[in-house]
């Protein structure tokens, strides 16, 4: 789905991602499939990239081994935590001998960068955490919309002309929403820990980004093709997406 493998050999990508997969306890093929689905490419040669809300650093490590020249990661987790995403990130960088990553234990609001610093900025399961209160009313509240516009304006400014913003998150709506609202179900059967009210549909994000000046803005439902033996058409479609996690990928461009 929505991938372009032409810029790098798939086998070479799997070879480069294999050490990352071992460190993070997953497999290289799945990392390659998901990375290509997020970014539309597997070749990050020479790219300056910023991840906002990097968590344990998995995808910062992926783009680093796939050629990024300047990978920058922000993760504002509280300082001093011992068993944390940040500590996992730091250990992983050491184990993979990755020395080019610039890591800052800062939030988006705290980070400062010159305009047009990055080719790609990406937020994977983190855009809703920029403000967990206002994201809940983003679709219907002017104050919430203005606040998020201010936050996302920084990303627009930091992108180079022609640069890409990548956002991936779960949509607010899923196949089980009506049953949960009627009290027939209490939780999503596959994703019981997601706080669905703290998410928005890709349409809401698309409209907001277009108001800021991003164009074009496109989204698709993220791939669920985790296993090679599974027929891809069964899992990579809108129906499967809404039943499993309603995960979408949105790409927006600075003109």
N, C-alpha and C positions, 0 to 999 in steps of 0.2 A: 504494500500500500504506500503510495506517495513517496517512494524512495528512488534514489539515483545511485546505483552502485558503480557507475561507469568511471568515476574518478579514482577508484582504488579497487584492486583485486580483492574479491570476497575472501579467498583463502589467506591472503596477506593480512587482511583485517582480523580474521579469526586468530591468526598466529600472534599478532600484536596484542590482541585482547585477552589471550589465554592467561598470562600472568595476573591480569586484573581480575579475571573470573576466579582464579584460584584463591586470591587474597580475600575476595568478597563472598566466596562460597556459592558461586553460580556457574554458568557455563558460557563460553565465548560466543557460541552461536546466538544465544538469546541476547547477549549484550550487543552483538552486531545488528541483529534484527531491530531491537528497540532503539539503538542509537540512530540507525538509518531512518527509522520511522519518525523520530523527533526532529532530526535536522535535515533530512532529505539528501544526505550525503554521508560518506564515510571518510572523506578526505578533508582534514582541517589544516593542511600544510600552510604555515605562515600566519594563521589566523590569531587575532587577539580576541579572547573570549572571556565573558564574565558570567559566572553562575551566581544567582541571587537565591540564597537559601540552599546551600550545597549539601546540608545534612552530613552523611558519612563520606561524601566526596566521590561516590562511585562514578558519576558521569564526568566530573572534572578529571578523574584519572583516565577515563576512556578517551576523551578528546585530547588529553596530553600525549598518550601513546600513539594516537592517530595523527599526530603532526602539529598540534596547536603550538604556536610560537610563544604566546603569552596567555596562559590560562590563569584567570583570577577567580577566586572563590570567596563568597561571603557567607558566613554562618554565625548568627548572633546568639547561639546557645550560651547560657549563663557560664561565665568564667568560673573555674574551680571544680567543675564536675569531673569525676574520675572515670566512671563507666558511661561514656556519652558518645554521641555522634562525632563530636569534635575530636575526641581522643582516638576514635576509630579512624577518622580521616588522617590524623597525623601519623598514626602507626602504619597505615596503608601507604602513605607517601614514602615512609622510610623503607618499608619492605619492598616496594617497587622501584626504589632508587630514583624517584621522580623529584627533581630539584628545581624545576622551572615554575612550579605553581606558586602564585602569590596568594597566601591565605590570610584573610582578615576576619577576626571574630567581631564583626560589625553587622548591623542591620542596614538595609537599603537606605534608610533615613540618615544614618550616620556616615555612610560612605561618600567620599568626594572624589571626583575624577574630571579631567578636562573634557570639553565637548569633543565628540567624534573620536573617542578612544578605542572603540571596540567594533569588530566586524560582526560579532554575534553576542547577544545577551540572552540568557535562558533562565526560566523559572520552571522547575519541574516539581509539581505538587507543593508549591510554596506561595503562589500569588495570593491565595486566600489568607495566608498568615501575615501579610503586610499590615492588615488591620482586621482582626477577627470580629470586631463589633460592626464596623461599617460595611464589611463585605456581605453581611446578612441582608442589608437593605439596599444594596447597590442598584437593584433593578427598579426600585420604587421611591428612592429618597434622594433629593437633589444635593443635600449636604454630603451624603456618602459618595455620590458620583463626583462631586468637586474634589473631595479628599483623594479619591483614587486617581483622578485625572492629574492631580499635583504629583502624586507618587510616580505615576507612569510617565509623566513628562520628563523626569530625570533620565529614564531609560531611553527615550527618544533623543534627548540631547547627547547622551554618551555614545550613541550609535554613529558610525560613519555613514556618509551618504551611500545608500544602497545596502546598508547593513540590515540584519535580520533579528527580530525579536521572536523567541520561541517560548510559548507558554503551554504547559500541559497540566491538566487538573481533571478532577471528576466533575461532571455536570451536576447541578442541583437536582435534576430530575432523572428518574430511573424507572425501570419497569414495575417496581414494587411500591412506588410512591402512593398510588391510589389505595392500595390495601393497607398500607401503614396509616394513612390519613383516616381510613374508616375503622381503624382499630382491629383489623383482621390479622395484622402482623405487627410485631413490635420492632423488629430490626431487619435490615437487609440480610438475606441468608448467606451471601458470599462476602460482603464487606460490612460486617456488623459494627466496626469501630469508626467508620467515617461519620463525622458530624455533618450531615447533608445540608443543614441549614446554613452552614458556613461556606457554601460553594455557590457558584453561579453558572448559568448555561454559557456555552461558547458564544451564542448570539449576543449576550450582554457584553462580554469582553470585546467582541468584534466591533460593536457599535461604539464603545468607549474609546478604543484605540483609533478608530476612524475619526472621531471627534478631535483627537489630539493631533492627527496629521499623518498617521501611518497609512500607507497604501502601496500595494494591495494588501488586504488582510484575508486569509483563507484558513479554514479549519477542516479537520477530518477526525473520525473516530479512531483512536489508537489501536494498533495491532494487538491481538491477543494470541498470536501464533507462537506460543511458547515451545511447543513440541513439534519436531519435524514430521512425526508420524500422523499428526492430526491434520485432516484436510483443511487447508487454509480458508476455503470459502465458508466453512461452517463457523469459524470463529472471527473472521474479519469482515463483519457486516454490522449494520446499525442495530439490528435486533439483538445479536450476541453482545454488542457493546452495552446496550441498555440493561441487559439482564445481569452482566457480570460486574462492571464497575463504572460505566458511563464515562470512561476516560477519553478525553479528546486531546488533540494536538493542534495548536493554533500558531500560524506563522504570519508575522506582520513585518512590513518593510518600511524603512525610512527612505523617502524618495531621494 
